[in-house]
Amino acid sequence: MQNVVEGIGMSWEGYESNPLWPVLVETVHAMIMYPHHKAYTRDVILHDQPDATPQDLATKLGIPIGEALVILYELQKQESEAKS
């Protein structure tokens, strides 16, 4: 995954600095299927398509783009922390 979100043209830092980002994250975390979507993305989708965009993920899973953004952001953050 890249630092710039493909297909949206904004960096992850652009999302983090938006005052509505924490609201989106909190809302996504409250979604019942969120943990399952995140696990499936990590274990299946990103193995087949490591550069999946939020749009790709939203289409494949039939989820809102906001949920896809949060999932990809969190997985990228976990990956970068694991490398550090």
N, CA and C atoms as an extended XYZ file, in Angstrom:
252
Properties=species:S:1:pos:R:3:atomname:S:1:resname:S:1:resid:I:1 pbc="F F F"
N         0.841       -1.182        0.000 N   MET     1
C         0.000        0.000        0.000 CA  MET     1
C         0.884        1.243        0.000 C   MET     1
N         0.397        2.261       -0.619 N   GLN     2
C         1.193        3.453       -0.781 CA  GLN     2
C         0.738        4.532        0.186 C   GLN     2
N         1.598        5.565        0.290 N   ASN     3
C         1.291        6.675        1.166 CA  ASN     3
C         0.164        7.541        0.607 C   ASN     3
N         0.053        7.596       -0.724 N   VAL     4
C        -1.044        8.328       -1.357 CA  VAL     4
C        -2.126        7.319       -1.695 C   VAL     4
N        -3.342        7.619       -1.327 N   VAL     5
C        -4.452        6.708       -1.553 CA  VAL     5
C        -4.809        6.763       -3.026 C   VAL     5
N        -4.533        5.650       -3.727 N   GLU     6
C        -4.797        5.580       -5.161 CA  GLU     6
C        -6.282        5.770       -5.446 C   GLU     6
N        -6.560        6.488       -6.502 N   GLY     7
C        -7.933        6.686       -6.924 CA  GLY     7
C        -8.626        7.832       -6.205 C   GLY     7
N        -8.010        8.290       -5.115 N   ILE     8
C        -8.611        9.397       -4.373 CA  ILE     8
C        -7.695       10.610       -4.440 C   ILE     8
N        -6.384       10.353       -4.560 N   GLY     9
C        -5.437       11.439       -4.738 CA  GLY     9
C        -5.123       12.227       -3.479 C   GLY     9
N        -5.399       11.669       -2.326 N   MET    10
C        -5.092       12.335       -1.069 CA  MET    10
C        -4.230       11.391       -0.244 C   MET    10
N        -3.272       11.936        0.463 N   SER    11
C        -2.427       11.105        1.306 CA  SER    11
C        -3.177       10.732        2.579 C   SER    11
N        -2.690        9.679        3.228 N   TRP    12
C        -3.304        9.279        4.504 CA  TRP    12
C        -3.224       10.427        5.506 C   TRP    12
N        -2.135       11.195        5.449 N   GLU    13
C        -1.988       12.327        6.367 CA  GLU    13
C        -3.095       13.359        6.145 C   GLU    13
N        -3.545       13.484        4.903 N   GLY    14
C        -4.646       14.397        4.606 CA  GLY    14
C        -5.931       13.984        5.304 C   GLY    14
N        -6.137       12.677        5.392 N   TYR    15
C        -7.318       12.189        6.102 CA  TYR    15
C        -7.167       12.379        7.602 C   TYR    15
N        -5.995       12.038        8.115 N   GLU    16
C        -5.755       12.142        9.562 CA  GLU    16
C        -5.944       13.568       10.065 C   GLU    16
N        -5.571       14.535        9.256 N   SER    17
C        -5.665       15.926        9.696 CA  SER    17
C        -7.076       16.501        9.562 C   SER    17
N        -7.955       15.792        8.880 N   ASN    18
C        -9.331       16.254        8.729 CA  ASN    18
C       -10.059       16.082       10.063 C   ASN    18
N       -10.749       17.105       10.548 N   PRO    19
C       -11.428       16.997       11.843 CA  PRO    19
C       -12.538       15.939       11.869 C   PRO    19
N       -13.022       15.503       10.716 N   LEU    20
C       -14.055       14.469       10.688 CA  LEU    20
C       -13.487       13.048       10.668 C   LEU    20
N       -12.166       12.903       10.504 N   TRP    21
C       -11.561       11.573       10.462 CA  TRP    21
C       -11.861       10.769       11.731 C   TRP    21
N       -11.681       11.321       12.930 N   PRO    22
C       -11.995       10.530       14.132 CA  PRO    22
C       -13.467       10.104       14.201 C   PRO    22
N       -14.352       10.922       13.665 N   VAL    23
C       -15.777       10.576       13.648 CA  VAL    23
C       -15.998        9.391       12.711 C   VAL    23
N       -15.364        9.420       11.542 N   LEU    24
C       -15.480        8.314       10.602 CA  LEU    24
C       -14.932        7.029       11.219 C   LEU    24
N       -13.771        7.100       11.839 N   VAL    25
C       -13.158        5.919       12.453 CA  VAL    25
C       -14.068        5.356       13.542 C   VAL    25
N       -14.596        6.214       14.383 N   GLU    26
C       -15.489        5.759       15.454 CA  GLU    26
C       -16.742        5.096       14.874 C   GLU    26
N       -17.291        5.681       13.835 N   THR    27
C       -18.486        5.127       13.197 CA  THR    27
C       -18.196        3.766       12.583 C   THR    27
N       -17.088        3.654       11.889 N   VAL    28
C       -16.719        2.375       11.268 CA  VAL    28
C       -16.481        1.314       12.337 C   VAL    28
N       -15.806        1.677       13.418 N   HIS    29
C       -15.548        0.706       14.484 CA  HIS    29
C       -16.837        0.196       15.121 C   HIS    29
N       -17.903        0.953       15.034 N   ALA    30
C       -19.189        0.540       15.604 CA  ALA    30
C       -19.970       -0.396       14.680 C   ALA    30
N       -19.515       -0.556       13.453 N   MET    31
C       -20.224       -1.407       12.495 CA  MET    31
C       -20.002       -2.882       12.851 C   MET    31
N       -21.061       -3.645       12.843 N   ILE    32
C       -21.011       -5.044       13.284 CA  ILE    32
C       -20.036       -5.876       12.458 C   ILE    32
N       -20.010       -5.693       11.168 N   MET    33
C       -19.174       -6.526       10.302 CA  MET    33
C       -17.755       -6.003       10.124 C   MET    33
N       -17.448       -4.852       10.681 N   TYR    34
C       -16.131       -4.246       10.498 CA  TYR    34
C       -14.973       -5.194       10.830 C   TYR    34
N       -14.956       -5.862       11.995 N   PRO    35
C       -13.804       -6.734       12.293 CA  PRO    35
C       -13.642       -7.865       11.273 C   PRO    35
N       -14.756       -8.371       10.777 N   HIS    36
C       -14.717       -9.447        9.795 CA  HIS    36
C       -14.221       -8.935        8.439 C   HIS    36
N       -14.681       -7.750        8.043 N   HIS    37
C       -14.218       -7.152        6.795 CA  HIS    37
C       -12.719       -6.860        6.865 C   HIS    37
N       -12.268       -6.364        8.005 N   LYS    38
C       -10.848       -6.049        8.167 CA  LYS    38
C       -10.008       -7.319        8.099 C   LYS    38
N       -10.437       -8.370        8.780 N   ALA    39
C        -9.699       -9.633        8.776 CA  ALA    39
C        -9.665      -10.236        7.370 C   ALA    39
N       -10.781      -10.214        6.671 N   TYR    40
C       -10.849      -10.764        5.310 CA  TYR    40
C        -9.952       -9.963        4.370 C   TYR    40
N        -9.951       -8.659        4.542 N   THR    41
C        -9.090       -7.810        3.713 CA  THR    41
C        -7.627       -8.160        3.963 C   THR    41
N        -7.252       -8.266        5.218 N   ARG    42
C        -5.863       -8.583        5.582 CA  ARG    42
C        -5.457       -9.970        5.098 C   ARG    42
N        -6.312      -10.954        5.317 N   ASP    43
C        -5.950      -12.347        5.075 CA  ASP    43
C        -6.147      -12.809        3.636 C   ASP    43
N        -7.048      -12.181        2.904 N   VAL    44
C        -7.365      -12.655        1.553 CA  VAL    44
C        -7.107      -11.591        0.487 C   VAL    44
N        -7.789      -10.489        0.579 N   ILE    45
C        -7.760       -9.499       -0.513 CA  ILE    45
C        -6.368       -8.923       -0.727 C   ILE    45
N        -5.693       -8.526        0.349 N   LEU    46
C        -4.382       -7.905        0.167 CA  LEU    46
C        -3.306       -8.901       -0.252 C   LEU    46
N        -3.533      -10.181       -0.036 N   HIS    47
C        -2.593      -11.180       -0.547 CA  HIS    47
C        -2.717      -11.305       -2.059 C   HIS    47
N        -3.936      -11.210       -2.557 N   ASP    48
C        -4.181      -11.297       -3.994 CA  ASP    48
C        -3.939       -9.972       -4.706 C   ASP    48
N        -4.231       -8.875       -4.015 N   GLN    49
C        -4.136       -7.548       -4.626 CA  GLN    49
C        -3.548       -6.571       -3.593 C   GLN    49
N        -2.217       -6.593       -3.412 N   PRO    50
C        -1.595       -5.774       -2.364 CA  PRO    50
C        -1.791       -4.271       -2.529 C   PRO    50
N        -2.039       -3.811       -3.747 N   ASP    51
C        -2.246       -2.377       -3.973 CA  ASP    51
C        -3.717       -2.031       -4.148 C   ASP    51
N        -4.591       -2.763       -3.489 N   ALA    52
C        -6.031       -2.501       -3.589 CA  ALA    52
C        -6.338       -1.080       -3.125 C   ALA    52
N        -7.195       -0.425       -3.871 N   THR    53
C        -7.616        0.930       -3.509 CA  THR    53
C        -8.873        0.846       -2.640 C   THR    53
N        -9.219        1.941       -1.987 N   PRO    54
C       -10.476        1.943       -1.231 CA  PRO    54
C       -11.677        1.607       -2.118 C   PRO    54
N       -11.661        2.093       -3.361 N   GLN    55
C       -12.760        1.787       -4.274 CA  GLN    55
C       -12.812        0.299       -4.587 C   GLN    55
N       -11.642       -0.308       -4.818 N   ASP    56
C       -11.582       -1.753       -5.072 CA  ASP    56
C       -12.193       -2.526       -3.915 C   ASP    56
N       -11.767       -2.170       -2.718 N   LEU    57
C       -12.222       -2.865       -1.523 CA  LEU    57
C       -13.722       -2.678       -1.320 C   LEU    57
N       -14.189       -1.454       -1.482 N   ALA    58
C       -15.616       -1.178       -1.318 CA  ALA    58
C       -16.449       -1.991       -2.309 C   ALA    58
N       -15.972       -2.093       -3.527 N   THR    59
C       -16.692       -2.855       -4.551 CA  THR    59
C       -16.669       -4.350       -4.253 C   THR    59
N       -15.503       -4.883       -3.920 N   LYS    60
C       -15.380       -6.324       -3.671 CA  LYS    60
C       -16.208       -6.782       -2.476 C   LYS    60
N       -16.227       -5.963       -1.411 N   LEU    61
C       -16.922       -6.366       -0.190 CA  LEU    61
C       -18.341       -5.812       -0.092 C   LEU    61
N       -18.689       -4.884       -0.971 N   GLY    62
C       -20.010       -4.264       -0.893 CA  GLY    62
C       -20.161       -3.431        0.367 C   GLY    62
N       -19.102       -2.675        0.679 N   ILE    63
C       -19.089       -1.844        1.893 CA  ILE    63
C       -18.963       -0.377        1.501 C   ILE    63
N       -19.277        0.526        2.427 N   PRO    64
C       -19.110        1.952        2.137 CA  PRO    64
C       -17.633        2.302        1.947 C   PRO    64
N       -17.372        3.318        1.143 N   ILE    65
C       -16.006        3.770        0.889 CA  ILE    65
C       -15.322        4.206        2.189 C   ILE    65
N       -16.079        4.782        3.117 N   GLY    66
C       -15.503        5.202        4.396 CA  GLY    66
C       -14.962        4.021        5.187 C   GLY    66
N       -15.696        2.909        5.188 N   GLU    67
C       -15.216        1.715        5.880 CA  GLU    67
C       -13.957        1.192        5.199 C   GLU    67
N       -13.947        1.198        3.884 N   ALA    68
C       -12.764        0.735        3.148 CA  ALA    68
C       -11.550        1.611        3.454 C   ALA    68
N       -11.746        2.912        3.534 N   LEU    69
C       -10.649        3.824        3.869 CA  LEU    69
C       -10.067        3.503        5.241 C   LEU    69
N       -10.926        3.330        6.226 N   VAL    70
C       -10.472        3.056        7.588 CA  VAL    70
C        -9.736        1.714        7.635 C   VAL    70
N       -10.274        0.700        6.982 N   ILE    71
C        -9.635       -0.619        6.980 CA  ILE    71
C        -8.240       -0.534        6.368 C   ILE    71
N        -8.116        0.057        5.192 N   LEU    72
C        -6.819        0.141        4.536 CA  LEU    72
C        -5.845        1.008        5.325 C   LEU    72
N        -6.342        2.085        5.896 N   TYR    73
C        -5.490        2.949        6.726 CA  TYR    73
C        -4.940        2.166        7.913 C   TYR    73
N        -5.805        1.467        8.621 N   GLU    74
C        -5.371        0.747        9.816 CA  GLU    74
C        -4.428       -0.398        9.468 C   GLU    74
N        -4.686       -1.102        8.378 N   LEU    75
C        -3.795       -2.197        7.988 CA  LEU    75
C        -2.429       -1.670        7.551 C   LEU    75
N        -2.414       -0.532        6.855 N   GLN    76
C        -1.134        0.059        6.455 CA  GLN    76
C        -0.364        0.514        7.693 C   GLN    76
N        -1.069        1.096        8.645 N   LYS    77
C        -0.427        1.567        9.875 CA  LYS    77
C         0.160        0.381       10.651 C   LYS    77
N        -0.590       -0.702       10.752 N   GLN    78
C        -0.095       -1.900       11.439 CA  GLN    78
C         1.132       -2.455       10.729 C   GLN    78
N         1.099       -2.476        9.406 N   GLU    79
C         2.229       -2.983        8.628 CA  GLU    79
C         3.474       -2.133        8.841 C   GLU    79
N         3.310       -0.808        8.820 N   SER    80
C         4.466        0.070        9.003 CA  SER    80
C         5.016       -0.005       10.424 C   SER    80
N         4.145       -0.202       11.416 N   GLU    81
C         4.606       -0.348       12.801 CA  GLU    81
C         5.356       -1.662       12.991 C   GLU    81
N         4.928       -2.701       12.280 N   ALA    82
C         5.588       -4.002       12.381 CA  ALA    82
C         6.995       -3.953       11.773 C   ALA    82
N         7.168       -3.131       10.748 N   LYS    83
C         8.477       -2.988       10.107 CA  LYS    83
C         9.434       -2.153       10.942 C   LYS    83
N         8.914       -1.317       11.826 N   SER    84
C         9.763       -0.426       12.632 CA  SER    84
C        10.408       -1.150       13.770 C   SER    84
